[in-house]
Amino acid sequence: MSRTVAIVGAGIGGLAAAALLAKAGHRVTVFEQAAQAGGKAASVDLGGYRFDTGPSLFTLPDVFRAFFERLGRDLGDFLELVPLTPLCAYEFADGTRLNSYSDRARFAVELEAVGVASAAELDAYLERSARLWEWAGELFLTRSLHEPATYASRRGLKALLNAARLSPFANLHAANARAFADPRAGQLFDRYATYNGSSPFRTPATMRIIPHGEYAFGGYALKGGIVALPRALERAARELGVEFRFGARVERIVVENGRCRGIEAGGAFFPSDFVVSNADVLSTYRTLLGQPNASEARRYARLEPSSSGLVFLWGVKQRFPRLQVHNIFFSGDYRAEFEAIFGALDMPADPTIYVNVTSKVDPGDAPPGGENWFVLLNAPRHAGQDWPAAAARARQAVLKRLSRALGCDVGALIAEERIIAPPDIERDTGSTCGSLYGIASHSPVSAFLRHPNRSRRIGGLYFAGGSAHPGGGMPLALLSGILAADLAEKYES
């Protein structure tokens, strides 16, 4: 039966839900406060330099391929994937440099050449990561953890039988320290905790599952930048009949007698049979539903938010052949870095620096002879800090480290600049506290604490996006939209 659907937000999760629900025959309208689709996956231009301002690495391509197949489309008709070789260039505090590769043998040669890890250590680690994926990866990502039917399935029973083998009560850093004799290798794999905005010293060792997605299935850039993904999803949705209303801030989700009846945007009421909120979970309850004291909102507010990010967009007047598309310059004291972020809620004095240079894939992203640097630092959530002062201190630390590493005065080469701090992320994306991934994964049961994709208390209300299950990052955000759409099809038919 055809129903009228309102989607709140045109992030990746909302776009996925919109396209699938339109494919199922529903009349779908997406309401987005910004002028374009994408949510955190946005793009800006500064004086001839183009920057992606959010996600920067495309992983788990089969998730996206299967999604487009469900729409009766082919991924290759919408996106051009560029395999990254190497995946990332790393530099440690002692000056050691190495490249990572999805080709395990090549990566092992690289690690052994600089004395960071042996091939045997790498093989054992990645085999363990693969087994974790086999035991629970698909279940945790592609099924709702809040629907009883999940645990009656073959995959559900398999995950339950292997629960103890997932190491939920050890932390990632401890597991990595046992796996590698050299602490530099441990730091390299500790980094994967930041893929969901967590500390490696507090997130469960289960997160050893994350590298499997990158080393088994590869990492990619997208021609046209990561912003090409939301543009492709919007195009597919439009072809299926989805209507988009940009510059339309949703002010309220209307609930009567315990059920969604539509949304209000721009002072007008738009009736709908059900609603998918791609907005932040807490913002949905506090602002859109006007229920800040709802049990779901109180429970979620007690959970620790994920980290945020401090971003410098730098248009640089020189090219650096030694830089790759993705580059990591590690801090000298990783533990102190995360204690500052999650303990003191302050920017670390010695931050790990991530530099993404998309002009190495798309030369048009920078003027001739230049490069576009997206520089990201792990940052605490916004909690009233003096961000202009914190950003100024961090900027000096970054320039000092990069100038030393690259052998030149980087600051003198910056032609264009924009700073994006956690309050800006909170304002522009609606993410509570500017957290990039909703809640941090600092509990053995973190996966179960994320908000369900279906409200059991409010009929006709579904959730997608990084603050809902299964979490943040582009593949997971897409899967959240798929789950929301599938649950709506189940319960609204």
DRENDREN-827130 format. One record per residue (C-alpha): residue in one letter; x, y negated, z. Coordinates in steps of 0.2 Angstrom, whole numbers, always signed. Example, Ala and Ser with C-alpha at 12.3 -4.5 7.8 and 13.67 -1.06 7.14 Angstrom:
2
a / +62 / +22 / +39 .
s / +68 / +5 / +36 .
This chain:
493
m / +0 / +0 / +0 .
s / +7 / -17 / -5 .
r / +10 / -29 / +10 .
t / +16 / -46 / +12 .
v / +33 / -48 / +20 .
a / +43 / -63 / +27 .
i / +61 / -61 / +29 .
v / +70 / -74 / +40 .
g / +87 / -77 / +34 .
a / +96 / -73 / +18 .
g / +111 / -64 / +26 .
i / +117 / -48 / +19 .
g / +105 / -38 / +30 .
g / +90 / -49 / +25 .
l / +94 / -48 / +7 .
a / +96 / -29 / +8 .
a / +79 / -27 / +17 .
a / +71 / -39 / +4 .
a / +77 / -30 / -11 .
l / +71 / -13 / -4 .
l / +54 / -18 / +2 .
a / +51 / -27 / -15 .
k / +57 / -11 / -24 .
a / +43 / -2 / -13 .
g / +30 / -13 / -20 .
h / +28 / -26 / -7 .
r / +27 / -45 / -9 .
v / +43 / -52 / -1 .
t / +48 / -70 / +3 .
v / +65 / -74 / +10 .
f / +66 / -90 / +20 .
e / +83 / -97 / +22 .
q / +89 / -113 / +31 .
a / +104 / -115 / +20 .
a / +105 / -120 / +2 .
q / +111 / -103 / -4 .
a / +111 / -85 / +2 .
g / +125 / -76 / +11 .
g / +124 / -81 / +30 .
k / +142 / -80 / +36 .
a / +147 / -74 / +19 .
a / +148 / -92 / +12 .
s / +159 / -102 / +0 .
v / +166 / -120 / +0 .
d / +176 / -130 / -12 .
l / +189 / -143 / -6 .
g / +197 / -153 / -19 .
g / +200 / -140 / -32 .
y / +202 / -126 / -19 .
r / +188 / -113 / -16 .
f / +187 / -103 / +0 .
d / +176 / -89 / +6 .
t / +172 / -94 / +24 .
g / +167 / -78 / +32 .
p / +171 / -59 / +28 .
s / +186 / -56 / +17 .
l / +188 / -38 / +14 .
f / +176 / -26 / +5 .
t / +176 / -8 / +12 .
l / +165 / +7 / +11 .
p / +161 / +5 / -7 .
d / +150 / +20 / -8 .
v / +138 / +12 / +5 .
f / +135 / -2 / -8 .
r / +135 / +10 / -23 .
a / +121 / +20 / -15 .
f / +111 / +5 / -11 .
f / +111 / -1 / -29 .
e / +106 / +16 / -34 .
r / +91 / +16 / -23 .
l / +86 / +0 / -32 .
g / +88 / +9 / -49 .
r / +103 / -2 / -53 .
d / +122 / +1 / -55 .
l / +135 / -7 / -44 .
g / +146 / -11 / -58 .
d / +133 / -22 / -66 .
f / +133 / -33 / -51 .
l / +151 / -33 / -44 .
e / +168 / -31 / -50 .
l / +179 / -22 / -37 .
v / +198 / -25 / -36 .
p / +207 / -12 / -27 .
l / +220 / -19 / -16 .
t / +238 / -12 / -17 .
p / +244 / -15 / -4 .
l / +229 / -16 / +8 .
c / +238 / -29 / +19 .
a / +255 / -36 / +23 .
y / +260 / -36 / +41 .
e / +274 / -45 / +51 .
f / +278 / -41 / +69 .
a / +284 / -53 / +82 .
d / +302 / -46 / +80 .
g / +302 / -50 / +61 .
t / +298 / -32 / +55 .
r / +288 / -32 / +39 .
l / +278 / -19 / +31 .
n / +264 / -16 / +19 .
s / +249 / -4 / +22 .
y / +242 / +7 / +8 .
s / +226 / +17 / +6 .
d / +238 / +30 / -2 .
r / +243 / +39 / +14 .
a / +259 / +46 / +8 .
r / +265 / +29 / +2 .
f / +260 / +21 / +18 .
a / +270 / +34 / +28 .
v / +285 / +30 / +17 .
e / +283 / +12 / +22 .
l / +281 / +15 / +40 .
e / +296 / +27 / +41 .
a / +307 / +15 / +31 .
v / +306 / +2 / +44 .
g / +305 / +14 / +59 .
v / +288 / +10 / +65 .
a / +280 / +27 / +64 .
s / +283 / +44 / +56 .
a / +273 / +53 / +43 .
a / +268 / +66 / +55 .
e / +261 / +53 / +67 .
l / +252 / +44 / +54 .
d / +244 / +60 / +47 .
a / +239 / +66 / +64 .
y / +231 / +49 / +68 .
l / +221 / +48 / +51 .
e / +216 / +66 / +53 .
r / +209 / +62 / +70 .
s / +200 / +47 / +63 .
a / +193 / +58 / +49 .
r / +186 / +70 / +61 .
l / +178 / +57 / +71 .
w / +169 / +51 / +55 .
e / +163 / +68 / +52 .
w / +156 / +71 / +69 .
a / +147 / +55 / +71 .
g / +151 / +41 / +58 .
e / +137 / +44 / +46 .
l / +125 / +46 / +60 .
f / +129 / +31 / +70 .
l / +129 / +20 / +54 .
t / +115 / +26 / +44 .
r / +102 / +32 / +57 .
s / +93 / +22 / +70 .
l / +99 / +27 / +87 .
h / +83 / +21 / +95 .
e / +71 / +33 / +86 .
p / +69 / +51 / +93 .
a / +69 / +59 / +76 .
t / +87 / +55 / +74 .
y / +92 / +67 / +88 .
a / +82 / +81 / +81 .
s / +91 / +81 / +64 .
r / +106 / +92 / +60 .
r / +117 / +77 / +60 .
g / +110 / +71 / +77 .
l / +113 / +88 / +85 .
k / +130 / +89 / +78 .
a / +135 / +72 / +86 .
l / +128 / +76 / +102 .
l / +137 / +93 / +103 .
n / +153 / +83 / +99 .
a / +150 / +68 / +111 .
a / +164 / +72 / +123 .
r / +176 / +74 / +108 .
l / +173 / +56 / +103 .
s / +183 / +49 / +118 .
p / +171 / +36 / +124 .
f / +179 / +34 / +141 .
a / +197 / +31 / +135 .
n / +201 / +14 / +128 .
l / +208 / +12 / +110 .
h / +225 / +5 / +115 .
a / +228 / +19 / +127 .
a / +224 / +32 / +113 .
n / +235 / +23 / +101 .
a / +249 / +22 / +113 .
r / +248 / +41 / +115 .
a / +247 / +43 / +96 .
f / +263 / +33 / +92 .
a / +280 / +32 / +100 .
d / +283 / +14 / +93 .
p / +272 / +1 / +101 .
r / +272 / -9 / +84 .
a / +262 / +6 / +76 .
g / +250 / +5 / +91 .
q / +248 / -14 / +89 .
l / +244 / -11 / +70 .
f / +230 / +1 / +74 .
d / +224 / -9 / +89 .
r / +220 / -22 / +77 .
y / +205 / -12 / +71 .
a / +195 / -17 / +87 .
t / +194 / -34 / +80 .
y / +183 / -27 / +66 .
n / +169 / -28 / +78 .
g / +175 / -42 / +88 .
s / +182 / -32 / +103 .
s / +198 / -30 / +113 .
p / +208 / -14 / +110 .
f / +211 / -14 / +128 .
r / +193 / -12 / +132 .
t / +184 / -4 / +117 .
p / +182 / +15 / +118 .
a / +194 / +26 / +109 .
t / +180 / +31 / +98 .
m / +184 / +16 / +88 .
r / +198 / +26 / +80 .
i / +185 / +30 / +68 .
i / +186 / +12 / +60 .
p / +203 / +15 / +50 .
h / +196 / +30 / +41 .
g / +184 / +19 / +32 .
e / +199 / +9 / +25 .
y / +212 / +22 / +22 .
a / +200 / +35 / +15 .
f / +189 / +24 / +4 .
g / +201 / +10 / +1 .
g / +200 / -9 / +3 .
y / +195 / -21 / -11 .
a / +193 / -39 / -16 .
l / +179 / -45 / -27 .
k / +180 / -55 / -42 .
g / +173 / -71 / -39 .
g / +176 / -69 / -20 .
i / +167 / -61 / -6 .
v / +153 / -73 / -10 .
a / +149 / -63 / -25 .
l / +141 / -50 / -14 .
p / +127 / -60 / -8 .
r / +125 / -68 / -25 .
a / +123 / -50 / -32 .
l / +111 / -45 / -19 .
e / +100 / -61 / -22 .
r / +101 / -57 / -41 .
a / +95 / -39 / -38 .
a / +81 / -45 / -26 .
r / +75 / -58 / -38 .
e / +74 / -45 / -52 .
l / +63 / -35 / -41 .
g / +51 / -50 / -38 .
v / +58 / -57 / -22 .
e / +54 / -75 / -19 .
f / +67 / -86 / -11 .
r / +64 / -102 / -1 .
f / +81 / -111 / +2 .
g / +82 / -126 / +14 .
a / +67 / -118 / +23 .
r / +71 / -117 / +42 .
v / +59 / -105 / +50 .
e / +53 / -113 / +66 .
r / +42 / -99 / +73 .
i / +37 / -81 / +71 .
v / +19 / -81 / +74 .
v / +13 / -67 / +86 .
e / -5 / -64 / +90 .
n / -12 / -50 / +101 .
g / +5 / -41 / +101 .
r / +8 / -41 / +82 .
c / +17 / -53 / +70 .
r / +5 / -63 / +59 .
g / +18 / -73 / +49 .
i / +30 / -87 / +51 .
e / +30 / -106 / +52 .
a / +43 / -115 / +41 .
g / +43 / -134 / +38 .
g / +27 / -136 / +48 .
a / +17 / -124 / +37 .
f / +11 / -107 / +41 .
f / +15 / -92 / +29 .
p / +5 / -77 / +34 .
s / +13 / -60 / +32 .
d / +9 / -42 / +37 .
f / +26 / -40 / +44 .
v / +42 / -49 / +47 .
v / +61 / -44 / +46 .
s / +72 / -56 / +56 .
n / +89 / -57 / +49 .
a / +93 / -71 / +62 .
d / +103 / -68 / +78 .
v / +94 / -57 / +91 .
l / +94 / -70 / +105 .
s / +90 / -84 / +93 .
t / +75 / -74 / +87 .
y / +68 / -72 / +105 .
r / +73 / -88 / +112 .
t / +68 / -100 / +98 .
l / +58 / -91 / +84 .
l / +47 / -81 / +96 .
g / +48 / -93 / +110 .
q / +51 / -79 / +122 .
p / +67 / -82 / +131 .
n / +62 / -72 / +146 .
a / +56 / -57 / +137 .
s / +64 / -41 / +143 .
e / +74 / -38 / +127 .
a / +81 / -56 / +128 .
r / +86 / -54 / +146 .
r / +94 / -38 / +143 .
y / +104 / -44 / +128 .
a / +109 / -60 / +136 .
r / +118 / -49 / +150 .
l / +129 / -41 / +137 .
e / +146 / -48 / +133 .
p / +147 / -57 / +117 .
s / +160 / -52 / +104 .
s / +174 / -64 / +100 .
s / +172 / -78 / +88 .
g / +185 / -86 / +76 .
l / +195 / -102 / +73 .
v / +197 / -105 / +55 .
f / +209 / -116 / +45 .
l / +205 / -118 / +27 .
w / +221 / -125 / +19 .
g / +223 / -129 / +1 .
v / +242 / -127 / -1 .
k / +253 / -135 / -14 .
q / +264 / -120 / -17 .
r / +264 / -102 / -21 .
f / +271 / -89 / -10 .
p / +275 / -72 / -19 .
r / +279 / -63 / -3 .
l / +261 / -66 / +3 .
q / +248 / -53 / -2 .
v / +229 / -56 / -3 .
h / +228 / -50 / +16 .
n / +242 / -54 / +28 .
i / +244 / -52 / +47 .
f / +257 / -60 / +58 .
f / +255 / -52 / +75 .
s / +257 / -60 / +91 .
g / +271 / -55 / +103 .
d / +260 / -50 / +117 .
y / +243 / -43 / +111 .
r / +237 / -39 / +129 .
a / +239 / -58 / +134 .
e / +231 / -63 / +118 .
f / +215 / -53 / +122 .
e / +215 / -58 / +140 .
a / +215 / -76 / +135 .
i / +200 / -73 / +123 .
f / +189 / -62 / +134 .
g / +196 / -66 / +151 .
a / +200 / -85 / +151 .
l / +189 / -89 / +137 .
d / +203 / -99 / +129 .
m / +214 / -99 / +114 .
p / +229 / -89 / +116 .
a / +246 / -98 / +116 .
d / +253 / -85 / +104 .
p / +239 / -80 / +92 .
t / +239 / -66 / +79 .
i / +237 / -75 / +62 .
y / +227 / -68 / +48 .
v / +230 / -76 / +31 .
n / +218 / -72 / +16 .
v / +223 / -79 / -1 .
t / +210 / -75 / -14 .
s / +219 / -85 / -28 .
k / +230 / -70 / -30 .
v / +215 / -61 / -37 .
d / +206 / -76 / -44 .
p / +219 / -89 / -50 .
g / +205 / -102 / -52 .
d / +202 / -102 / -33 .
a / +217 / -114 / -32 .
p / +225 / -128 / -44 .
p / +240 / -122 / -54 .
g / +255 / -120 / -43 .
g / +244 / -119 / -27 .
e / +236 / -106 / -16 .
n / +220 / -106 / -5 .
w / +224 / -100 / +13 .
f / +209 / -94 / +24 .
v / +218 / -94 / +41 .
l / +209 / -85 / +54 .
l / +213 / -83 / +73 .
n / +204 / -72 / +85 .
a / +195 / -84 / +97 .
p / +184 / -84 / +112 .
r / +165 / -86 / +111 .
h / +159 / -104 / +112 .
a / +156 / -108 / +131 .
g / +159 / -127 / +132 .
q / +177 / -127 / +128 .
d / +186 / -143 / +122 .
w / +187 / -136 / +104 .
p / +196 / -151 / +96 .
a / +210 / -150 / +108 .
a / +210 / -131 / +107 .
a / +211 / -131 / +88 .
a / +225 / -144 / +88 .
r / +236 / -133 / +100 .
a / +232 / -118 / +89 .
r / +236 / -127 / +73 .
q / +253 / -132 / +79 .
a / +256 / -114 / +85 .
v / +251 / -107 / +68 .
l / +261 / -120 / +58 .
k / +277 / -116 / +68 .
r / +275 / -97 / +66 .
l / +271 / -98 / +47 .
s / +285 / -110 / +44 .
r / +297 / -99 / +52 .
a / +291 / -84 / +43 .
l / +290 / -92 / +26 .
g / +306 / -103 / +28 .
c / +298 / -120 / +24 .
d / +288 / -133 / +32 .
v / +270 / -127 / +29 .
g / +262 / -142 / +36 .
a / +270 / -153 / +23 .
l / +262 / -142 / +9 .
i / +244 / -144 / +15 .
a / +234 / -154 / +2 .
e / +216 / -150 / +9 .
e / +210 / -145 / +26 .
r / +194 / -140 / +35 .
i / +193 / -133 / +52 .
i / +179 / -121 / +57 .
a / +177 / -118 / +76 .
p / +165 / -107 / +86 .
p / +153 / -121 / +89 .
d / +152 / -124 / +70 .
i / +149 / -105 / +67 .
e / +135 / -106 / +80 .
r / +127 / -121 / +72 .
d / +128 / -115 / +54 .
t / +124 / -97 / +56 .
g / +113 / -97 / +72 .
s / +125 / -84 / +80 .
t / +124 / -86 / +99 .
c / +140 / -93 / +106 .
g / +147 / -92 / +88 .
s / +150 / -74 / +91 .
l / +154 / -65 / +74 .
y / +148 / -48 / +78 .
g / +134 / -50 / +91 .
i / +140 / -40 / +106 .
a / +157 / -34 / +110 .
s / +160 / -15 / +110 .
h / +167 / -14 / +128 .
s / +156 / +0 / +134 .
p / +156 / +19 / +131 .
v / +138 / +17 / +126 .
s / +140 / +0 / +116 .
a / +132 / +8 / +100 .
f / +116 / +11 / +109 .
l / +116 / -6 / +117 .
r / +114 / -15 / +101 .
h / +96 / -21 / +97 .
p / +85 / -9 / +88 .
n / +80 / -12 / +70 .
r / +62 / -10 / +76 .
s / +53 / -19 / +90 .
r / +42 / -7 / +100 .
r / +33 / -21 / +110 .
i / +29 / -33 / +95 .
g / +20 / -24 / +81 .
g / +27 / -28 / +63 .
l / +44 / -35 / +69 .
y / +60 / -28 / +62 .
f / +78 / -34 / +64 .
a / +93 / -34 / +53 .
g / +110 / -42 / +54 .
g / +126 / -41 / +64 .
s / +118 / -43 / +81 .
a / +106 / -28 / +77 .
h / +111 / -9 / +75 .
p / +123 / -4 / +68 .
g / +133 / -20 / +70 .
g / +143 / -33 / +61 .
g / +154 / -33 / +45 .
m / +147 / -32 / +28 .
p / +144 / -13 / +26 .
l / +135 / -12 / +43 .
a / +125 / -28 / +40 .
l / +119 / -20 / +23 .
l / +115 / -4 / +33 .
s / +105 / -14 / +46 .
g / +94 / -21 / +32 .
i / +92 / -3 / +24 .
l / +87 / +3 / +42 .
a / +75 / -11 / +44 .
a / +67 / -8 / +27 .
d / +65 / +11 / +30 .
l / +57 / +9 / +47 .
a / +45 / -4 / +40 .
e / +40 / +8 / +26 .
k / +38 / +22 / +39 .
y / +27 / +11 / +52 .
e / +18 / -1 / +41 .
s / +12 / +11 / +27 .
